[in-house]
């Protein structure tokens, strides 16, 4: 399903369901006082749609293991994001559950079956990491977790998602998302009567970026794959990755394809530079646009030809990544690759990469950022001038310092 249809479902069905369940929740509290579990054993983390946020949640999950060393961890996400959870290596693979969002029927069917599994696991704490999505609030409640932690709008004009959480956390749009997510675990140990949560410091030292290297066999296999596309790749002095795509949740995040094309032509003027363009299979058309416009001798169309794990390996054996604001911005920080990222509709102060080898381009337009948790990441913008203002030469001058 596309992002707009999912937003439509979340609003048209989510609002009345959240209201109905909130009424049930209030009635239940009249007859039975909610239990505050002081030493929970089973944690469920819910992050469905944003692959990059899964990496940003690593510190949250790590801190959970620190606070509750004997706890069993579970994770719920959309099927297409499953590999992003596995790559972190912190939640047992058998405990990662998925919902198939390919179409409405599969969404409903897999949601019901997943909830059935979760109820059998007897979850103590459900940690809803989504920003005001009604669907995840409903999942959290129907999982039968005794304690449910999630963001609440309080007096903000945020999206209505009922009153289904037992621990109400304030979302702070002035803090990086990694800090916001980390605050959720502090809420678990707090009294639900303390409003809003979490009244604690979230320190930079607690924000951790996991690292993933590459094994020799994986390196050889990946180089063999690249050679199959271009046998001269082994002669490359520098390999530059381009990611001209972004998820359809916020299509405004794309730097113009024409800019990527012009930049690629400038980079290929340097002897020994090869360009590899990545993306999923559905994005192959955009990748073809860039590849067809530049030198085919040193440009490889790699869209749809890597697994998620191989993509991380690709970051380990290449020199530079140039990308839109999307998942690769965050997962590249697991390696030592130099990353250049374009931000505009979203602010890097909230979703910027955590790695030290990243340079963010941001034009600071008065209308930027225009997407947020409070508008369901949906902007009225019909022309992303904030990204178009980032010139090709500005980017080229920065990248050139690395490749010469």
Order of alpha helices (4+ residues) and beta strands (2+ residues): alpha-alpha-beta-alpha-alpha-beta-alpha-beta-alpha-beta-alpha-beta-beta-alpha-alpha-beta-alpha-beta-alpha-beta-alpha-beta-alpha-beta-alpha-beta-alpha-alpha
